[in-house]
Every structure is written in structure tokens, then in C-alpha cells.
């Protein structure tokens, strides 16, 4: 069972809401109406034709930049168009393309020929291209010459290195030598030279009574043959110096060199030869 107090309470809420809406409409002047779309900007559709006529048509189907009577096979009017149309332009957003520098050098134009004059008349002309070609040829010839010189120098150095690497092993002995093998060899060598020298004493030195000491260095090969005879200290008489060298060569060849662990290829003996009074040759 519903009482009157509860009914009044239920009606108060909707009544209050309706009153607020009504006062708002009156006070704010809010109205509701359907809006019409605004008219767009005026546009003009123009067709471009590539054939013009002097006489304008009585009734034109399209607007164009020139009069054209038209024609065709279709019963209905159709807008003229190209047989093949290109793509419509589209906006391309982004970085604009940049120019790329050419990767090849631009060709150099030929230079004008210039006349080279000397004293007197001459019809000889030389162009810059010819001059540069001659300079290139001269530079090429100079480089070739230098390469040849370097090759020759390298060959010479190589030959010297090979000779140094292959040069014979030398041994030098004198009267102070104490090594037994070579001391014995030198002792036999000296006696042989003295014997040959006394048998072949120079007659002119005997007649002129020339005396003196000659220091010789005799080089012997491995097989005992004479390699060289050099005067280290002269006697003061060319006759005695030449006689000492001749006596050594007459005494050769000598026995082969003694065996050695180092295998000496050349042996050099330095001794003093005395031409004494009484026509005697002695070694000191």
C-alpha cells in the first residue's frame, strides 16, 4: 500500500529535471535546425583540342580553347582525349633530388696551333698537343735510360757479390811462419829457388859487380803453379829486381800446396833475396 508522502517524493525528481531543461532553453536560446551545405567555388571544365576550325558549331557539347566542328563514329557526345595518356602527377613528399657531379672529366678542347719562329722565314708549326707528346716521349726515354742504368748497376753489384762469395782462400807466410806444414813447404821452396838462382846467376850483374837485396812476394796456386811475382822492396838496381823475378819463374812450377783442413787456394810467400859478392844468391 502506497501512501501520499511516497508518491510526492517520486514525482519531485522528474519535475525538477524538466524544469531545469525548460529554463535552460529559455535562457540560452538554444534552437535546433537543419543546416544546408554551403555552395562550392565556381568551376569551369575546359577541353583542349589540337584541331581548330574557322566556323564555330551551332551547338557545342564542350568548352575548348578553339572552335572545332568535331566528328566521329559515336552517336553520343564523348569528351575527346589522347590515345595514350600519362600518369597523373602525384605529390612526392621527402628530400628533393640533388645534383650528382660528373665522374668523368670534361674533354679538353684542342688548342690552336701556334707558329714557332726563328730568324728568317719558317713554316714549321708545333701544337701544344705535339709538344706534350714530345715531352712524354722524352720522359719515357729518360725513365728507360735510368732503368737500364739501374739494371746494369744491379748486375755489377751481383757479380761483385758472387766474386766475393767465391773468392779463393788465401794464406800469407814469411820467414816468421811457425806452422809446421807450411814451414816445411816454404823451406823446400826456398832451397829450390836458391839452387836455380845460383845456377842461373845474371851475367851482367856478375860483370858489373852489382849487389843488393830484393824483397819479393810470390803467389802460388793450389797446384803449385805461379800466380804472381811482385817486388815489395827494390834493390836499387832494376837489373837485380828483374833477375830475382826471372829466377823464381825458372824454378816453377812448384809442388802442390800441403793438405789443409781449410783448403787454402792461394799461398803467398814473402822473402828477401840477396845478391852477394862472389856471385851468390841467398835467401834471408
Secondary structure, DSSP 8 states (H G I E B T S, - for coil): ---HHHHHHHHHHHHHHHHHHHHHHHHH-----------------EE--S---SS--SS-SSEESS------S-SS------SS---------S--------SS---------EE---SS----EE-HHHHHHHHHHHHHHHHHHHHHHHHHHHHHHHHHHHHHHH---EEEE-TT---HHHHHHHHHHHHHHHHHHHHT--HHHHHHT--EEEEEEEEEETTS-EEEEEEEE--S-HHHHHHHHHHHHHH-S-------TT--SEEEEEEEEEEETTTEEEE-
